[in-house]
Amino acid sequence: MPSPYRAIFAAPGSREFSAAGFFGRMPLSMMGIGVVTMVSQLTGRYGLAGALSATLAMAAAVMGPQVSRLVDRHGQRRVLRPVTLFAAASVAGLLVCAQQGLPDWTLFVFAAGAGCVPSVGSMVRARWAEIYRDSGRPLHTAYAWESIVDEVCFIFGPIVSIGLSTVWFPEAGPLLAGVFLVTGVFWLTAQRATEPRPHPKEHHTGGSALRSPGLRVLVVTFVATGAIFGAVDVVTVAFAEERGHKAAASLVLAVYALGSCLAGAVFGLLDPRGKPSTRWLAGVCAMAVSMIPLQLAGSLPFLAVALFVAGLAIAPTMVTTMALVERHVPRTRLTEGMTWTSTGLAVGVALGSSAAGWVVDASGAEAGYVVPAVAGALAAAVGLLGYRRLSEPVPTGGHGEHDRHLRTDGEHVA
């Protein structure tokens, strides 16, 4: 492990909560694509599969910030365990209904419940922020490390989920995702020493983290970014099936995540200077441009190469996003602020997967890659329009003493 990464794990308990976060985040990459694979296996209906995946994402978008707000107020252990048990029970109900061929509305009811999962990545990042709250470089490295963990999940998650559902039985992928969720959350919440201190009094008077103009820009941009991810997942599965190699979709999507993982690993070794808002905008525009070659995909090898290149822009942009959230949101609502970015992604995944499913059903998989291209253009447009808000100095109200010293994007946190 390179020395900057080794250094951040000198903090007591950091290895344990990061490992628990890995298992807790696996469902993020397994559940949606697992449901798409399961339903397409059982019914052959990509429109229904995409709509169910969208329902999962929309439920996460609605409930995620509310769960995180409660976490900031009452603590991780007290809130996450009951929420996780409810989500796991809903996953079980969804699988039973799908296997038994029950009416479509029952699938949507349980999909909505299954989507009420906590944002485990935000919980882990909040622990890092608590440890390195006054240390800019270690916190940058920690955020980069968690982005690498995210991408490792997206490398192996689709492979495991699609592989199990196609080789073993259709419900296997989502079932294992539910097991990972319960294991990860209960392991994470058992670690009390690194759990961030709740802020009950501040929450009664502070309002929502979305009061921050900068956070609103990030969230809206991430809606379009999430549409890229949701559409790419659905269309790639259909693209591989049209060519008679449906199981290969997991490998192609893993290559997409691999590009992001490698870029994130390198980015975490750097000591970036200048304005984070400028780096963020460049990353968003790079993601948009990277969707153009997908329109030329005629084979799985070409598609894999194009997605690998597209993935190079993801992790650095996500790392910079977390740094911007930390700058624009009061510390007492940091978990909620981080979750709002995940919510933007979830809404986008819902819209992108649903739109892509219908386009694939109507016109075929190759036509479906128009959806992420349009989403990328929208992300770049919103980022450009909102850039000024991200570049402006941040009001100091609600932030800690350290925050009051470093609250302009042009300053480097030492």
C-alpha positions in Angstrom: 0.0 0.0 0.0 1.5 3.4 -0.9 2.6 5.5 2.1 -0.2 8.1 2.1 -2.8 5.3 2.3 -0.8 3.4 5.0 -0.6 6.6 7.0 -4.4 7.2 7.3 -4.8 3.7 8.7 -2.6 4.6 11.7 -5.8 5.9 13.3 -7.3 3.2 15.8 -10.3 1.4 14.4 -9.9 2.8 10.8 -9.2 -0.6 9.2 -12.2 -2.2 10.9 -14.8 0.5 9.9 -13.5 0.8 6.4 -13.7 -3.0 6.0 -17.2 -3.1 7.3 -18.1 -0.3 5.0 -16.9 -2.4 2.0 -19.4 -5.2 2.8 -22.2 -2.7 3.6 -21.7 -1.0 0.2 -21.7 -4.1 -2.0 -25.5 -3.9 -2.4 -25.0 -0.6 -4.1 -23.5 -2.3 -7.0 -25.3 -5.6 -6.7 -29.0 -4.9 -6.0 -30.1 -2.8 -8.9 -28.2 -4.8 -11.6 -29.2 -8.0 -9.8 -32.9 -7.1 -10.0 -32.5 -6.2 -13.7 -30.9 -9.6 -14.3 -33.4 -11.5 -12.2 -36.5 -10.0 -13.8 -35.1 -10.2 -17.3 -34.3 -13.9 -16.7 -37.8 -14.6 -15.3 -39.9 -12.5 -17.6 -37.8 -11.2 -20.5 -39.2 -7.7 -19.9 -36.4 -5.1 -19.7 -38.9 -2.3 -19.3 -40.2 -3.9 -16.1 -36.7 -4.6 -15.0 -35.6 -1.0 -15.5 -38.7 0.3 -13.7 -38.0 -1.9 -10.7 -34.4 -0.8 -10.6 -35.6 2.8 -10.8 -38.0 2.2 -7.9 -35.1 0.9 -5.8 -33.1 4.0 -6.6 -36.0 6.4 -6.0 -36.8 4.9 -2.6 -33.1 5.3 -1.7 -33.3 8.9 -2.9 -36.3 9.7 -0.7 -35.3 7.9 2.4 -31.5 8.2 2.4 -31.3 11.8 3.5 -34.0 11.3 6.1 -32.0 8.3 7.6 -28.8 10.3 7.5 -30.4 13.3 9.2 -31.6 11.0 12.0 -28.0 9.5 12.2 -26.5 13.0 12.6 -29.1 13.6 15.4 -29.1 10.2 17.2 -26.0 8.3 16.1 -25.3 5.5 13.6 -26.0 2.4 15.7 -29.4 3.6 17.0 -30.7 4.4 13.5 -29.0 2.1 11.0 -29.9 -1.3 12.5 -33.7 -1.1 12.4 -33.6 0.6 9.0 -31.3 -2.2 7.7 -33.6 -5.0 9.0 -36.6 -3.4 7.3 -34.7 -3.2 4.0 -33.6 -6.8 4.3 -37.1 -8.0 4.9 -38.3 -6.1 1.8 -35.6 -7.7 -0.3 -36.9 -11.1 0.9 -40.4 -10.2 -0.1 -39.3 -9.0 -3.5 -37.5 -12.2 -4.3 -40.5 -14.3 -3.2 -42.9 -12.3 -5.3 -40.6 -12.5 -8.4 -40.0 -16.3 -8.0 -43.8 -17.0 -7.6 -44.8 -14.8 -10.5 -47.1 -12.6 -8.4 -48.6 -9.4 -9.9 -46.2 -6.6 -10.9 -47.6 -4.2 -8.3 -46.3 -6.5 -5.5 -42.8 -6.3 -7.0 -42.9 -2.5 -6.9 -44.2 -2.5 -3.3 -41.3 -4.6 -2.0 -38.8 -2.8 -4.3 -39.7 0.4 -2.6 -39.0 -1.1 0.8 -35.8 -2.7 -0.4 -34.6 0.7 -1.6 -34.7 2.1 1.9 -31.1 1.2 2.6 -28.8 3.5 4.6 -26.0 5.3 2.7 -23.2 3.2 4.2 -20.5 5.1 2.2 -21.6 8.4 3.8 -21.4 6.8 7.3 -17.8 5.6 6.7 -16.8 9.0 5.2 -18.3 10.7 8.2 -16.0 8.6 10.4 -13.0 9.7 8.4 -14.0 13.3 8.6 -14.4 13.0 12.4 -10.8 11.6 12.7 -9.1 14.0 10.3 -11.3 17.0 10.6 -8.3 19.4 10.9 -6.0 17.7 8.4 -6.7 18.4 4.7 -4.2 16.0 3.1 -5.0 12.9 5.1 -8.7 13.6 4.6 -8.2 13.9 0.9 -6.4 10.5 0.9 -9.1 8.9 3.0 -11.8 10.1 0.6 -9.8 8.8 -2.3 -9.4 5.4 -0.5 -13.2 5.2 0.0 -13.7 6.0 -3.7 -11.4 3.1 -4.5 -13.5 0.9 -2.2 -16.6 2.1 -4.0 -15.1 1.1 -7.3 -13.8 -2.3 -6.1 -17.5 -2.9 -5.1 -18.5 -2.0 -8.6 -15.8 -4.2 -10.1 -16.8 -7.3 -8.2 -20.4 -6.6 -7.4 -21.9 -6.9 -10.9 -19.7 -9.9 -11.7 -21.0 -11.7 -8.6 -24.6 -10.5 -8.9 -25.0 -11.2 -12.6 -22.9 -14.4 -12.5 -24.9 -15.9 -9.7 -28.3 -15.0 -11.2 -27.4 -16.4 -14.6 -25.4 -19.5 -13.5 -27.1 -20.5 -10.3 -30.7 -19.2 -10.0 -32.2 -15.8 -10.9 -32.8 -14.6 -7.3 -29.2 -15.4 -6.2 -27.7 -12.0 -6.9 -30.2 -9.8 -5.0 -30.2 -12.4 -2.2 -26.5 -12.2 -1.6 -26.7 -8.4 -1.8 -29.1 -8.5 1.2 -26.8 -10.7 3.1 -23.9 -8.2 2.5 -26.0 -5.3 3.6 -27.0 -6.8 7.0 -23.4 -8.1 7.6 -21.8 -4.7 6.8 -24.1 -2.5 8.7 -24.2 -4.6 11.9 -20.4 -4.9 11.8 -20.0 -1.1 11.3 -22.4 -0.1 14.0 -20.7 -2.5 16.5 -17.7 -0.2 16.4 -18.7 2.5 18.8 -15.2 4.1 19.4 -15.1 5.7 15.9 -18.7 6.6 15.6 -19.2 10.3 15.1 -20.8 12.2 18.0 -24.5 12.9 17.5 -25.6 16.6 17.4 -29.2 16.5 18.6 -29.5 20.2 19.8 -28.0 21.6 16.6 -30.4 19.7 14.4 -33.4 21.1 16.1 -32.5 24.6 14.9 -30.2 24.1 11.9 -32.6 23.1 9.1 -31.7 21.0 6.1 -28.2 20.7 4.6 -29.8 21.6 1.3 -30.0 25.2 2.5 -26.4 25.4 1.1 -26.5 26.7 -2.5 -23.3 24.8 -3.3 -24.7 21.5 -2.2 -27.8 22.1 -4.3 -25.5 22.5 -7.4 -23.7 19.2 -6.6 -27.0 17.3 -6.0 -28.7 18.5 -9.3 -25.5 17.8 -11.3 -25.4 14.3 -9.7 -28.9 13.6 -10.8 -27.7 13.8 -14.4 -24.5 11.9 -13.5 -26.5 9.1 -11.9 -28.5 8.8 -15.1 -25.3 8.0 -16.9 -24.6 5.1 -14.5 -28.1 3.8 -14.5 -28.4 3.8 -18.2 -25.0 2.2 -18.8 -25.8 -0.7 -16.5 -29.2 -1.5 -18.2 -28.0 -1.0 -21.8 -24.8 -3.0 -21.3 -26.7 -6.0 -20.0 -29.0 -5.8 -23.0 -26.1 -5.2 -25.4 -24.3 -8.3 -24.2 -27.5 -10.4 -24.4 -28.1 -9.3 -28.0 -24.7 -10.7 -28.8 -25.3 -14.0 -27.0 -23.1 -13.3 -24.1 -25.3 -11.9 -21.3 -23.0 -13.0 -18.5 -20.1 -11.0 -20.1 -22.0 -7.8 -19.1 -20.6 -8.2 -15.6 -17.1 -8.2 -16.9 -17.6 -5.2 -19.2 -19.2 -3.2 -16.2 -16.2 -4.3 -14.1 -13.8 -2.8 -16.6 -15.8 0.5 -16.3 -15.3 0.4 -12.6 -11.7 -0.6 -12.9 -10.9 2.5 -14.8 -12.4 4.6 -12.0 -10.5 2.6 -9.4 -7.1 3.1 -11.0 -7.7 6.8 -11.4 -8.9 7.1 -7.8 -5.8 5.3 -6.5 -3.5 7.7 -8.4 -5.5 10.8 -7.4 -5.2 9.8 -3.7 -1.4 10.0 -4.0 -1.5 13.5 -5.2 -1.6 16.7 -3.2 -4.0 18.8 -5.3 -3.8 22.6 -5.2 -6.0 25.3 -6.6 -9.7 25.4 -6.7 -11.6 22.1 -6.0 -14.6 23.6 -7.9 -12.5 23.9 -11.1 -11.3 20.3 -10.8 -14.9 19.1 -10.1 -16.2 20.9 -13.2 -13.4 19.4 -15.4 -14.3 15.9 -14.1 -18.0 16.4 -14.9 -17.2 17.6 -18.4 -14.8 14.7 -18.9 -17.5 12.2 -17.9 -19.9 13.8 -20.5 -17.3 13.6 -23.3 -16.5 10.0 -22.5 -20.1 8.9 -23.4 -19.6 9.9 -27.0 -17.5 6.8 -28.1 -20.3 4.5 -26.7 -22.4 5.5 -29.7 -19.9 3.7 -31.9 -19.9 0.4 -29.9 -20.3 -2.5 -32.2 -18.7 -5.3 -30.2 -18.1 -6.2 -26.6 -14.3 -5.6 -26.7 -14.7 -2.1 -28.2 -17.4 -1.4 -25.5 -15.1 -2.6 -22.7 -12.2 -0.3 -23.9 -14.6 2.7 -24.2 -16.0 2.2 -20.8 -12.6 1.8 -19.2 -11.6 5.2 -20.6 -14.9 6.6 -19.4 -14.3 5.3 -15.9 -11.1 7.3 -15.5 -13.0 10.5 -14.8 -15.3 9.0 -12.1 -13.4 8.5 -8.9 -11.4 11.8 -9.0 -14.7 13.7 -9.5 -16.3 11.8 -6.6 -13.3 12.6 -4.3 -13.5 16.2 -5.2 -17.3 16.2 -4.6 -16.8 15.0 -1.0 -14.3 17.7 -0.4 -16.8 20.3 -1.7 -19.5 18.9 0.5 -17.3 19.1 3.5 -16.6 22.8 2.7 -20.2 23.8 1.9 -22.1 22.0 4.7 -21.9 22.6 8.4 -20.2 19.7 10.3 -23.3 19.0 12.3 -25.1 18.0 9.1 -22.1 16.4 7.3 -23.6 12.9 7.0 -26.8 14.3 5.6 -24.9 16.5 3.2 -22.9 13.6 1.9 -26.1 11.5 1.6 -27.7 14.2 -0.5 -25.1 13.7 -3.2 -25.8 10.0 -3.1 -29.5 10.9 -3.4 -28.8 12.9 -6.5 -27.1 9.9 -8.0 -29.9 7.6 -6.9 -32.5 9.8 -8.6 -30.4 9.9 -11.7 -29.9 6.1 -11.7 -33.7 5.7 -11.4 -34.3 8.0 -14.4 -31.5 6.7 -16.4 -32.2 3.0 -15.9 -35.9 3.5 -16.6 -35.4 5.5 -19.7 -32.7 3.1 -21.0 -35.0 0.1 -20.4 -37.8 1.6 -22.5 -35.4 2.6 -25.3 -33.9 -0.9 -25.4 -37.3 -2.4 -25.6 -38.3 -0.1 -28.4 -35.2 0.3 -30.5 -32.5 -2.1 -29.3 -29.4 -1.9 -27.1 -27.2 0.2 -29.4 -29.8 2.9 -29.5 -29.9 2.8 -25.7 -26.5 4.4 -25.4 -28.0 7.7 -26.5 -29.5 7.9 -23.0 -26.1 8.2 -21.1 -24.8 10.6 -23.8 -27.8 13.0 -23.2 -27.4 12.6 -19.4 -23.7 13.5 -19.7 -24.5 16.7 -21.7 -27.0 17.7 -19.0 -24.5 17.1 -16.2 -22.0 19.3 -17.9 -24.6 22.0 -18.5 -25.7 22.1 -14.9 -22.2 22.1 -13.7 -21.3 25.1 -15.9 -24.3 27.0 -14.8 -23.7 26.3 -11.1 -19.9 26.7 -11.1 -20.1 30.2 -9.6 -21.9 29.0 -6.5 -19.3 26.4 -5.9 -16.5 28.9 -6.3 -17.9 31.6 -3.9 -16.7 31.8 -0.3 -18.9 29.7 2.0 -20.8 31.4 4.9 -19.3 30.5 8.2 -22.5 29.9 10.2 -22.6 26.4 11.7 -19.0 25.4 10.9 -16.3 24.7 13.4 -13.4 27.0 14.2 -11.2 25.3 11.6 -13.8 25.8 9.0 -13.8 29.5 9.6 -10.2 29.8 8.6 -10.4 27.8 5.3 -13.6 28.5 3.5 -12.7 29.7 0.0 -12.2 27.3 -2.8 -8.9 28.8 -3.8 -7.2 28.0 -0.4 -5.3 24.8 0.2 -6.0 23.0 3.4 -2.8 22.0 5.1 
